[in-house]
Each structure stands twice: as C-alpha cells, then as structure tokens.
C-alpha cells in the first residue's frame, strides 16, 4: 500500500543507503550562487513539503527526518488549516527550513498590486517565526490565477528572498518529482506544480523517467537508475498508516483528479 508512513520511512532509508546527501532548498540555492559551495558533483536530495493541510502530519515527517539526521524544507500556507505557529517553530527547532507557500493572487482575485501587498504582510508575519529565505507558490488547481504572476511586476529578491523553486531551479540539472494527484506520475492531473514555460525541461533522460509509486522510486534507487540530484515534493496530509484517513484521502484525491483532468482539457 502506497502513501503510508511505513513506505515513506523505507524511501528515506533507501536514499540514505545509496549515499544521497540531504539539503534544504535554502542550502541548495545558496550553493548555486556561491561556486565555492557547489554541490554539482554530489548525490543530492531536497525533501520539499507543501503544508497545504494537517500540519501535524508535516511535523511527523520532520521528526522522522530529524531522527535520521537529515533535513527538509516545509512551505506553510497562511490559511488556518496550514498556518500553525507552534508546529512551524518545532520544525525549525528540529533543524529544518520553513518557507512561505504563497497564494496571494488567488486571495486577491488577480489584482497584482493587492497581491504584492498581501504577500509582504504575510511574509512579515512568517519572519517573526523564523527568517524566510525561500518561498514557493501554492498551485490552487481550481483558481483561474497563477500565483507566480506577482513576479512579472515585482521582485521577491528585493524582499530578502533568495529563491523560488519554479524560477530558480534548472530543471534540466535537478530532477523534480512531485506526488501531486497522489501518484508520482500525476502529470495528467497537474495544472501548475511543474516547470515554468520560461524554464522548461528539455533533458531527454528526465523526460523519459516515469515513477508511478513510491516503490518504483525505491526500485530505481536499488538499480542505480535514479537521477543523481533531485527535489522530491511531498504533501504530508496525503500520507498515513491509519486506514480511515488513508481511504478518505484516496477517494477525495481521485475525485479531484477527475476534476483537474477536465479543467486541463477545457484550458487547452
């Protein structure tokens, strides 16, 4: 059974067994801008987590990682079902990075100036918890707005932010894999959680890779065919060893997938 805490631990153990280094996104972004800290030749994994809901699940992930001596990055939304100061602080205390998972274009209904003001206000709130150096947009599938559109007019680096994954990662060098759609090959149901048009994936090796389940990733690690450097993006609310929450998430995600599949066809 996939998307359980048990198989998550197996994946983490496999990555460690095969010699991958674990970095926060902040650490990786800093290494790009500072050649003397280059990690280009290392086996490297960034564990990214979008805390869309159930922050206690993210805390569990953070504790598992800390117990294994590794680090990850956690992006919290500002909405009540995600933003939990106590949990965010504990995740930072465990040695992980916390960032802002922004959605201001959605909340401000596409008004870019209001969205920027909203972003700045929320960033200030986050900075009172911990220094925010990286951000990541929330890809609301049912919204007509793309939260990245703020940066067509404004510059997040002027706010002290050093990186945003969709703008500052070369997806031809760092393989990006997300379980959006509750499957690792959910590109058919993926509206926004992918490379930007300005930074497309052209690496033929990456384009050919397909992993449906977490076990497929583990098998590729054992076979030595998994990319040398990658960012794995998790949504911890989807992962559980308890049967009822697991079934609920499984059913609801299938419903959402069908809705997103229809939207993709409509928007083409």
Number of C-alpha atoms within 10 A of each C-alpha: 10 16 21 17 19 13 18 18 15 14 18 17 14 17 20 15 11 12 11 18 16 21 22 23 28 22 17 21 20 16 15 15 11 10 10 8 12 14 16 15 8 12 16 21 25 24 21 22 24 24 26 20 19 17 22 16 19 27 19 14 21 24 19 17 21 17 10 13 11 20 26 26 25 32 26 28 24 20 13 9 13 21 21 16 14 9 16 26 14 14 24 17 11 19 18 21 25 29 28 26 25 25 24 29 26 20 15 16 13 18 15 20 15 16 22 20 13 17 20 15 11 16 21 14 12 21 14 10 14 15 15 20 23 25 24 22 23 24 20 15 19 12 13 12 19 19 23 20 16 21 13 8 10 13 12 19 13 8 13 12 17 17 20 21 19 20 16 12 20 15 22 17 15 19 22 22 19 21 22 23 21 22 17 20 18 18 17 13 23 19 19 18 20 19 17 14 9 8 15 12 19 10 12 9 10 17 11 7 12 13 18 13 17 20 16 14 19 20 16 14 18 14 9 11 11 18 18 17 20 19 22 17 20 22 21 23 20 23 23 20 14 10 9 10 13 18 13 11 17 16 10 10 17 14 12 15 19 14 14 19 15 12 15 15 8 8 8 5
